[in-house]
Amino acid sequence: MINKIIKKIPELAKQAVLTAEENLKTESGKTKKSAAIGLVIKNLPVPIYLKGFLGAILSVFIDSAIEIAVAFMNMDKPSESEHEV
């Protein structure tokens, strides 16, 4: 069961980062990250009574998955210098 959850987290993190970015465009990165972590925990494929517990146990893994998702999202954005003529 735990392996299935761990494999699902990177996918959840990517979607959570996109959702947080879309919903909290003008908020700080810290606020967006906190929202993304909450979304990952909320969408873990486990019964609701296990979400908080597993979220705490897997917090380092979830945090890393969020950071990786943010890094990939930022790679897709064109840099400011690419727009200069």
C-alpha positions as CSV (number, residue, x, y, z in Angstrom):
1,M,0.0,0.0,0.0
2,I,2.7,2.5,1.0
3,N,4.6,1.9,-2.3
4,K,1.5,2.7,-4.3
5,I,1.0,5.9,-2.3
6,I,4.7,6.9,-2.8
7,K,4.5,6.3,-6.5
8,K,1.3,8.5,-6.7
9,I,2.9,11.5,-4.9
10,P,4.9,13.0,-7.8
11,E,1.8,13.0,-10.0
12,L,-0.2,14.6,-7.2
13,A,2.5,17.2,-6.6
14,K,2.6,18.3,-10.2
15,Q,-1.1,18.8,-10.2
16,A,-1.1,20.5,-6.8
17,V,1.6,23.0,-7.9
18,L,-0.3,23.8,-11.1
19,T,-3.6,24.3,-9.1
20,A,-1.9,26.4,-6.4
21,E,-0.2,28.6,-9.1
22,E,-3.5,29.1,-10.9
23,N,-5.6,29.8,-7.8
24,L,-3.0,31.9,-5.9
25,K,-1.3,33.8,-8.7
26,T,-0.3,36.9,-6.7
27,E,0.4,35.1,-3.4
28,S,3.9,34.4,-2.1
29,G,5.8,31.2,-3.0
30,K,5.6,30.0,0.6
31,T,1.8,30.3,0.5
32,K,1.6,28.5,-2.8
33,K,3.8,25.7,-1.5
34,S,1.7,25.3,1.6
35,A,-1.4,25.1,-0.5
36,A,0.2,22.5,-2.8
37,I,1.2,20.4,0.2
38,G,-2.3,20.5,1.5
39,L,-3.7,19.5,-1.9
40,V,-1.3,16.5,-2.1
41,I,-2.3,15.3,1.4
42,K,-6.0,15.9,0.6
43,N,-5.7,13.8,-2.6
44,L,-3.7,10.9,-1.2
45,P,-5.4,7.6,-2.2
46,V,-6.2,6.5,1.3
47,P,-9.2,6.8,3.7
48,I,-9.6,10.3,5.2
49,Y,-8.6,9.2,8.7
50,L,-5.2,8.2,7.4
51,K,-4.4,11.3,5.4
52,G,-3.1,13.5,8.2
53,F,-1.0,10.6,9.6
54,L,0.5,9.6,6.2
55,G,1.0,13.3,5.4
56,A,3.1,13.7,8.5
57,I,5.1,10.5,7.8
58,L,5.7,11.4,4.2
59,S,6.1,15.1,4.7
60,V,9.8,15.1,3.5
61,F,8.9,13.1,0.4
62,I,5.9,15.3,-0.3
63,D,8.0,18.5,0.2
64,S,10.7,17.2,-2.2
65,A,8.1,16.2,-4.8
66,I,6.6,19.7,-4.6
67,E,10.1,21.3,-5.1
68,I,10.8,19.1,-8.1
69,A,7.4,19.9,-9.6
70,V,8.1,23.6,-9.1
71,A,11.5,23.3,-10.8
72,F,10.0,21.5,-13.8
73,M,7.3,24.1,-14.1
74,N,9.8,26.9,-14.0
75,M,11.9,25.2,-16.7
76,D,8.8,25.4,-19.0
77,K,8.5,29.1,-18.5
78,P,10.4,31.3,-21.0
79,S,12.9,33.5,-19.2
80,E,12.6,37.3,-19.3
81,S,15.7,37.6,-21.5
82,E,14.1,35.5,-24.2
83,H,11.5,38.3,-24.5
84,E,14.0,41.1,-24.9
85,V,14.7,42.3,-28.4
